Amino acid sequence: MGPRNLFLTNSPESSNDCEDNPTRNRGFSKRGDNDLDPDECMQRTGGLFGSRRPVLSGTGNGDTSQSRSGSGSERDSWKSEAEGGESSDTQGPKVTYIPPPPPEDEDSIFAHYQTGINFDKYDTILVEVSGHDAPPAILTFEEANLCQTLNNNIAKAGYTKLTPVQKYSIPIILAGRDLMACAQTGSGKTAAFLLPILAHMMRDGITASRFKELQEPECIIVAPTRELVNQIYLEARKFSFGTCVRAVVIYGGTQLGHSIRQIVQGCNILCATPGRLMDIIGKEKIGLKQIKYLVLDEADRMLDMGFGPEMKKLISCPGMPSKEQRQTLMFSATFPEEIQRLAAEFLKSNYLFVAVGQVGGACRDVQQTVLQVGQFSKREKLVEILRNIGDERTMVFVETKKKADFIATFLCQEKISTTSIHGDREQREREQALGDFRFGKCPVLVATSVAARGLDIENVQHVINFDLPSTIDEYVHRIGRTGRCGNTGRAISFFDLESDNHLAQPLVKVLTDAQQDVPAWLEEIAFSTYIPGFSGSTRGNVFASVDTRKGKSTLNTAGFSSSQAPNPLDDESWD
Ligand SMILES: Nc1ncnc2c1ncn2[C@@H]1O[C@H](COP(=O)(O)OP(=O)(O)OP(=O)(O)O)[C@@H](O)[C@H]1O
């Protein structure tokens, strides 16, 4: 590996990237983005690294949105981390970044990676469906009865078999039902909602989108990070290839005018981060009257304290069809109970809940190791591991933006080619970092939780939790960056006795559920910090989440129909 330090220097617009809207980014203090430490300010003034630190982008140039918005800190920062805190360009200097268009040739559109050796094990995964009158699962793409163009696109994408979440979700969505689906990371949730939505659009004979100042898309897909929403867009573009359905992506950290130009050319499916979406709606470039499908990807994140208020605003926007009039679909690998309760406000009361088990799934495809490593030994241990790993693609998760830069610089000094991604890097740099990692220029990507969810990068063989996240759900999402779609991967986590003991119990549970070795010392800590009644987040032995309505349901191996829960109309009490 060469001694390349791949940090990008700040570009001219670096001061423009983070324009927090005072109405957003308030009061969200969940950890996972605690990209903020007490000494963040020092970094902001360049104290630690000098002016070439990428972390200075956006918020590091003195006149920051935080100071303008009065929040004064980044404690709210999962959202600013996730979205970069973009907002209406009526405040502060304009963001000028225009992302390069993705390649248009068919080969690039359909480029995909191979499913892994464990893909066939998906057939044995248990699936739980709860809710009333669930349509039976399908076993093959043919049974979905999709139109020829969609079938061609599925074949060109290299999909030959359905994954469990697809077997159950596709018929449910085709039947017009609302859905909350919980399936392991990397198991094909994106196609599970895109394919039936596109099938409906084709069936309904959508008219080709054309230039209009106000576009009225049929479908809005929201996701918590810019990179994820871009990835969903690329999938939508792939599956709608050769149809008149036009997908558009808009996200923060890019020039607002660019987003508007994309939209006015025609828009049937809009993939968006919440902040940019609300801005565009406010500018009356998007009308909601025609919305038939509203999709929340990483739905638990979309409904929590960070984005929940924005999502509530979205569904009460003028013109937005009521939940009875639209189809609402929610997908995630984790669905905490309290979030499921919040979700009910968005969904018809007879929504179906699909939980795909972990047996044989991603969690077992990822070999998980937990090492006891104290704060001061972590860097040395990291270098030792990375040297052993060689050039294999590795994501290193740390807790703060500052640390992401610090560790990335440190690794570069150790002659390990590394780049970094986090919410303080301007969008151009984030995309460059991801590209450098994806295309192998830098085999190591140091990231904060901004990269924990949804990112689908080929061949990530290792995830290292340099710092463990504060919640077990975040851990599940992070390690899910490897071991995707039947491929195998490895996750190594540094457990610091000073700070991570609260995770011991849920960690033991996740390791046990995934049939991993549990170190004796970890079990001991878990035992000594035992919380009676602890359920390991929402995790059961087999399912990552269970339907909080507690409808009667049965376990199925994928492909067999389930028995039904009581009709919610017959049985009001779901508790
Ligand atoms: N039926 C299939 N056959 C082959 N490959 C598939 C199939 N379904 C999805 N894939 C591929 O598997 C990978 C993971 O899919 P996707 O990103 O949708 O997972 P996910 O469940 O959304 O993961 P996460 O929870 O991390 O967001 C993608 O590269 C996708 O193209």
Ligand as a Chemical Component Dictionary entry (heavy atoms), coordinates in Angstrom:
data_LIG
# 
_chem_comp.id                   LIG 
_chem_comp.type                 NON-POLYMER 
_chem_comp.pdbx_formal_charge   0 
_chem_comp.three_letter_code    LIG 
# 
loop_
_chem_comp_atom.comp_id 
_chem_comp_atom.atom_id 
_chem_comp_atom.alt_atom_id 
_chem_comp_atom.type_symbol 
_chem_comp_atom.charge 
_chem_comp_atom.model_Cartn_x 
_chem_comp_atom.model_Cartn_y 
_chem_comp_atom.model_Cartn_z 
_chem_comp_atom.pdbx_ordinal 
LIG N1  N1  N 0 -32.955 -11.167 -5.390 1  
LIG C1  C1  C 0 -31.702 -10.725 -5.462 2  
LIG N2  N2  N 0 -30.763 -11.416 -6.146 3  
LIG C2  C2  C 0 -29.487 -10.959 -6.222 4  
LIG N3  N3  N 0 -29.038 -9.820  -5.641 5  
LIG C3  C3  C 0 -29.930 -9.113  -4.952 6  
LIG C4  C4  C 0 -31.299 -9.511  -4.821 7  
LIG N4  N4  N 0 -31.940 -8.577  -4.079 8  
LIG C5  C5  C 0 -31.035 -7.638  -3.762 9  
LIG N5  N5  N 0 -29.819 -7.948  -4.274 10 
LIG C6  C6  C 0 -28.570 -7.179  -4.114 11 
LIG O1  O1  O 0 -28.173 -7.317  -2.749 12 
LIG C7  C7  C 0 -27.535 -6.140  -2.281 13 
LIG C8  C8  C 0 -28.181 -5.679  -0.975 14 
LIG O2  O2  O 0 -29.501 -5.224  -1.231 15 
LIG P1  P1  P 0 -30.089 -3.926  -0.501 16 
LIG O3  O3  O 0 -29.102 -2.816  -0.528 17 
LIG O4  O4  O 0 -31.445 -3.688  -1.032 18 
LIG O5  O5  O 0 -30.162 -4.481  0.994  19 
LIG P2  P2  P 0 -30.932 -3.892  2.252  20 
LIG O6  O6  O 0 -31.752 -4.994  2.790  21 
LIG O7  O7  O 0 -31.628 -2.623  1.884  22 
LIG O8  O8  O 0 -29.737 -3.594  3.255  23 
LIG P3  P3  P 0 -29.610 -2.484  4.442  24 
LIG O9  O9  O 0 -30.465 -2.949  5.587  25 
LIG O10 O10 O 0 -28.169 -2.510  4.790  26 
LIG O11 O11 O 0 -30.089 -1.194  3.887  27 
LIG C9  C9  C 0 -27.666 -5.124  -3.419 28 
LIG O12 O12 O 0 -26.441 -5.083  -4.107 29 
LIG C10 C10 C 0 -28.763 -5.685  -4.299 30 
LIG O13 O13 O 0 -28.624 -5.308  -5.651 31 
# 
loop_
_chem_comp_bond.comp_id 
_chem_comp_bond.atom_id_1 
_chem_comp_bond.atom_id_2 
_chem_comp_bond.value_order 
_chem_comp_bond.pdbx_ordinal 
LIG N1  C1  SING 1  
LIG C1  N2  SING 2  
LIG C1  C4  DOUB 3  
LIG N2  C2  DOUB 4  
LIG C2  N3  SING 5  
LIG N3  C3  DOUB 6  
LIG C3  C4  SING 7  
LIG C3  N5  SING 8  
LIG C4  N4  SING 9  
LIG N4  C5  DOUB 10 
LIG C5  N5  SING 11 
LIG N5  C6  SING 12 
LIG C6  O1  SING 13 
LIG C6  C10 SING 14 
LIG O1  C7  SING 15 
LIG C7  C8  SING 16 
LIG C7  C9  SING 17 
LIG C8  O2  SING 18 
LIG O2  P1  SING 19 
LIG P1  O3  DOUB 20 
LIG P1  O4  SING 21 
LIG P1  O5  SING 22 
LIG O5  P2  SING 23 
LIG P2  O6  DOUB 24 
LIG P2  O7  SING 25 
LIG P2  O8  SING 26 
LIG O8  P3  SING 27 
LIG P3  O9  DOUB 28 
LIG P3  O10 SING 29 
LIG P3  O11 SING 30 
LIG C9  O12 SING 31 
LIG C9  C10 SING 32 
LIG C10 O13 SING 33 
# 
